[in-house]
Amino acid sequence: MRWKKPVCVLLLTLAGVTALAGIQRLLMPKYMGLVVEGNFTSEYYEETTPHDVLFLGNCEVYENISPIVLWREFGITSYIRGNAQQLIAQSYYLLEDTLRYETPAAVVFNVSAMQQFDQDNESYNRMTLDGMRWSASKWNAIRSTMMEDEHMIEYIFPILRFHSRFAELEPDDLTYFMGSGKVAHNGYYLRADVRPAGDLPVERRRSDYSFDPRAWEYLEKIRVLCEENGITFVLMKAPSLYPAWYDQWEVQIEEYASEHNLLYVNCLEVSDEIGIDFTTDTYDAGLHMNVYGAEKMARYFGPVLLALPGVKDRRGSVSDGIDLDSVWQEKCDFYDQMKASQEEEFAELGYIKQFYIQ
């Protein structure tokens, strides 16, 4: 019959597409070993309830404040959409992406991302961008931040980028073939190990302390997007000792915040008030907080956030028929279990990871 040939062609095509999709899934990094950060972007889409506060930025935000403590002690619902070396342009498009699903009352942007506009390592781009759902926001994020030797087609079809991983497949590639396990806590990366801050590299003098004009352009785009959606925009500098945060940079951010009537909180300047102890509250010698420092940050920042319009204590509330207390209790349990497990596991000092895609 005439219909048999078209049906056979269709079935063979579907089988081929399914097989290629399976191979692509097998070859893509699973980020379930030492480097788990590649799962952060995609985990956002598993959320079932809205958030009053959205944090944006690089590692200085996703490692330095605990959304679980913000909920436990203040009833604040929050999420961190941050990644390793996340560029400010990527933060803008992740905000655009977030607005497809919800409109937070406040957006907090960590200003250390102003230091660098262009990406210098493909791995950081991949960890941030591969997990985004396809939309105009993802397309523009890739187009705006990919390196010269990267190609859009390899983001559309990752198999073209990762085909060489056939020889490097590990047991995790099969274990997590159907999906990676959850690794973050509303975007927060929990570390319970301790490595005290010691001698830091000498600050390098610069001939020019001006931020890249393109960074200013995207900071303004974030501010305007927040304004258009009735969102309070807040600037923050995390209490990280290194890389250095120069006085010249501080002046520029203070001037921008003053010009636009924005709240700016430099947590590095108030680290004593927060209670940060750099002998116990960092896991990598002062670059980032461990869980004890991140919890102190949340306790300091909670009252700041509750003073913002629309940010409320949501304990005892229901959202679209979903009991928030139940949802967040599951999050708290997962957090407590991981914290306890790490406290048991880490008998030695922490370590600093490097990120490379071979």
TACORGI-V369803 format. One line per field, one symbol per residue. ss: DSSP state (H for helix, E for strand, - for the rest). psi: psi as a letter, one per 30 degrees, with the letter a starting at -180 (. if undefined). A space follows every 50 residues. Layout:
BEGIN
ss = ???
psi = ???
END
This chain:
BEGIN
ss = -HHHHHHHHHHHHHHHHHHHHHHHHHH---------HHHHHHHHHH---- --EEEEE-HHHH----HHHHHHHH---EEEEE-----HHHHHHHHHHH-- -----EEEEEHHHHH------HHHHHHHH------HHHHHHHHHH----- -HHHHH--HHHHHHHHHH--HHHHH---------E--E------------ ------------HHHHHHHHHHHHHHHH---EEEEEE---------HHHH HHHHHHHHH---EEEE----HHHH-------E------E-HHHHHHHHHH HHHHHH-----------EE--EEHHHHHHHHHHHHHHHHHHHHHH----- --------
psi = lefeeeeeeeeeeeeeeeeeeeeeeefkkfhgbfjffffeeffeffkfll kekkkkaaffefffkjfeeeeeffgkklkjillkhkleeeeefeeeeeff eljlekkkkjfffffkekkgjeeeeeeeeefkkkleeeeeeeeffklegl keffeeifffegfffefgkleffeegefkllkflihfkjkkglkjlkbkl kkkkkkfkgklkeeeeeeeeeeeeeeefggkkkkkkjlhkfklkjleeee eeeeeeeeeghkkkjjfefgeeefgkjgffgkfhgfelkaeeeeeeeeee feeeeffkkfjljgkglkjhgkjeeeefeeeeeeeeeeeeeeeeejflla lklkjkk.
END
